[in-house]
Amino acid sequence: MFSLLLLASVAYGLSTLLTPVFRGLCHRWNLVDQPDGDRKIHVAPVPRIGGVSILLAYAGAFGALFLTPMQGKTVAQSGIDLALRLLPAVSVVFLTGLIDDLRHLRPLTKLLGQCAGATLAFSAGVRIAGVAGIEFGTAVSFAVTLGWFVICMNAFNLIDGLDGLASGVGLCGALTVLAAAWMQGNFALAMAAVPLAGALAGFLRYNRAPASVFLGDSGSLLIGFLLGSAGIIWGQKSATLFSMSAPVIAMALPIGEMVLSTVRRLMRGQPVSRADRRHIHHRLLDQGLTPRKAAYILYGVCAVFAALSLSLGFIQQRFAGLVIIAFCVAIWYGIRNLGYHEFEVAGDLITGGAFQQLLDVQVELRQLSESLDSAESWEARVEVLRRACPSFGFCGFELRLPEETISVLDLHTEAPEIRIEVPLDTGGSIVLERELNQQRRQVAVPEFVRVIRQHLSAPVATSASSLGALARAASAGAGVAATYSR
């Protein structure tokens, strides 16, 4: 217990002392984050490499422990091999974030640095060997472990957009790991979590709104990596079916933010790495909350998730599913109330039948494209168009070729009020006719026009007599008038 108190006290003290020192150096060296009035809502330049003080406070706490004759020192020394093996991974992750703070790395380069750190951690023995009682092979274990570390690091990187949010959520995560370690009797895990909690508590004094220093990528990636490592060790020590569920639920806020951001950008065809102002904390700010109140609300959400994750450690396994269900309900409720229109529209498309209609339209467009592509004469193309036009709300068309013209019009319709002329690359054009009040498949009109223009622009051989025969054949159809002229 005294060892834990020493680790927490030293980490807190070093973080409290070092943070203003590096803050001053950042101002002197102009290593500051400039406000832009949009995503960066701070009013003055703020230093952005707060992760340096957190790393030094974390490492300094263990250094102080090794210099004392306390009993916990022996426990710490027993795990020194793992700590030393993890040191290269921690260094790579921290340096990746620090270089990004100083030089602004490309997203791919930044991801490669994260993967390198995760690979080193896997080599050091910090790996997800299985989930829900299923043992993984080496390749699967590596892929899952790599994904977990990348998710954790980017999750904390994404939520670091509001004063005190990432550091406060990281503090909540470290305290949750500490509580889990106490429940498991895992003293080594507790010693890994305590200095991180102390360092973040000291840093939070300067990082809460209005912040005078930011974590930067060096800090957010470091927190995500350390908590990701602790989560793996936590899961390794759990013998329940839901071994990795507890760490996931404990970090549900940052992980959920990352998943939401990725999915909604993919749904809209936007780059995953593209920054925007639609994160969870931005949604709360848009509802009129101050940055400090928004952070406090999200701290409360983290506390609820922490309680759910810890409950998996002492309830009977047959009730663990209820905790998972409660967690999923909470996630669903949060998404519904944050105003993410992407998910609302997607849900309406599926439940309201619009998705099926869009699917039907796309299938018919593909069939139209294939039919026109296989048509080897103008007669065949005209016949394909005559059959396809009603499906897309067109009552007829006029195909104007360089030497001949053929018109096809539905006699049952009133005089068409909309005429769309589409030029063809090989000369001539096609005029599509549509009634003004026709609502059928309006959204598909541009795509329909594109498909027609693409396929009719390819030349084919034909003759005047064959087009005349086609006009007579079309006019014989019920309700269709067809004319041909040269």
Residue, then its C-alpha position, 0 to 999 in steps of 0.5 A: m500500500f505504501s508503494l502505491l501511495l509513493l507511486a501516486s504521490v511522486a507521479y502527481g508531484l512531478s506532473t504538477l511541477l514539470t507541466p508549467v516548466f514545459r508550458g513555458l518552454c513551449h511558449r518560448w519556442n513557439l510550440v503552440d496550437q493556434p485557434d481557428g474559430d471552428r474546431k479549435i475554439h480556444v481564444a489564445p495560443v496554447p502549448r501542445i506537447g503536454g505528453v512530455s511531462i506525463l511520460l517523465a512523471y510516470a517514469g520518475a515515479f518508478g525511479a523513486l520507488f527503486l531508490t527506496p527500501m519499500q516492500g513493493k519494490t520487490v514486486a516491481q522488480s519482479g516485473i522489470d523484465l516486461a517493463l524493459r521489453l515494453l520500453p521500446a514500444v512506449s518510446v516509438v509511440f511517444l516519439t510518433g506523437l511528439i514528431d506529429d506535434l512538431r512536424h504534423l505527420r501524414p495520417l499514413t505515417k502516423l499509423l505506421g508509427q502506431c503499428a510499429g509500437a503495437t508490434l513491439a508490444f506484441s513481441a514483448g508478450v503483451r498480446i490478446a491470446g484469445v477471447a471468450g474462451i477461444e484461443f487464437g493462433t499467432a497470426v490472429s492474435f497479432a492482428v487482434t492485438l494490433g487492432w486493439f492498440v491502434i483503436c485505443m491510441n486513435a480513440f484517445n487522439l480523437i477525443d482530445g478536442l475539448d479542454g480536459l476531456a482526454s486527460g480526464v477520461g484517461l484518469c477515469g480509465a486508470l482508476t478503473v484499471l486500479a479498481a480491477a487490479w484490486m479486485q483481482g489481487n493483481f498488485a503489479l497491474a495496480m502499480a502500473a495504473v497508479p502512476l498514470a493516474g497520478a500523472l494525469a491528475g497533476f496534469l489535469r490541473y492545467n488541462r481543464a477548461p480553460a486549458s493552459v496546456f494541451l496533451g498533444d498527440s504525444g500525450s493522447l497516443l501515450i495514454g491510449f497505449l498505456l491503457g491499451s496495455a493495461g486492458i490486455i493484462w486485465g483481460q489476461k488475468s480474467a477467467t470469465l467468458f467476457s474477459m476482454s469485454a470489461p476493458v472495452i466497456a471501461m474505455a467505451l467513450p473514446i472507443g465509441e467516439m472513434v468507431l462513430s467517427t469512422v463509420r459516419r465518414l465511411m457512410r458519407g464517402q469521406p476520408v476516415s482521417r478527415a477532421d470535422r466538428r461532429h465529434i461527441h464533445h462538439r455535439l454537446l457544445d452545439q447544444g449550448l453546454t460550456p466546455r467544462k460542463a460538457a467535459y463533466i457530463l462525459y466524465g459521468v458517462c465514463a464513470v457509468f461505463a467503469a461501473l458496468s465493466l467492474s461489475l463483470g468481475f464479481i457478478q455470476q457469469r450467467f448475468a454478465g450478458l445483462v451487463i452487455i445488454a445494458f451497455c448496448v442500450a446506453i450506447w444506442y440511447g446516446i447516439r439517438n440523443l446526440g443528433y447523428h443524422e447519418f444513422e437516423v437517415a440510414g435507419d429510415l432508409i432501411t425501415g421506411g423502404a427507401f433502401q429497397q427502392l434505391l436497391d431496385v433502381q440500381v439493379e434496373l440501371r445495371q440491367l439497362s446498362e447490360s442490355l444496351d451494351s449487348a445491343e448490336s444495332w440501333e433497332a435493338r437499342v431503341e427497343v431497349l429504351r422503349r421498354a426502359c423509359p416507363s420504369f424511370g418515369f419517361c413517357g417517350f423519347e426522340l432519337r436524333l441521328p445524323e441522317e435519321t430520326i425516330s420518335v417513340l411516345d406513349l399515347h396514354t400520357e398527356a403532352p410531355e412538359i419536360r424535355i431533356e436533350v442529351p448530346l451524343d459523342t458520335g453526333g446527334s442527340i436523344v431527347l427524353e420526354r417526361e410529364l411535369n407532375q411525374q414523380r416516379r424515380q426522380v432521384a434516378v433521372p441523372e443516373f439514367v441519363r448518364v447510362i443512356r449517353q454512355h451507351l448510345s455514344a458508341p456507334v453501331a451499323t444500321s439502315a434506314s429500312s430497318l429503322g422504318a421497320l422498327a417504327r412500324a413495329a413500335s406503332a403496332g404496340a398498344g398505346v405507343a406511337a412511333t414515327y421515323s423520318r430522314 
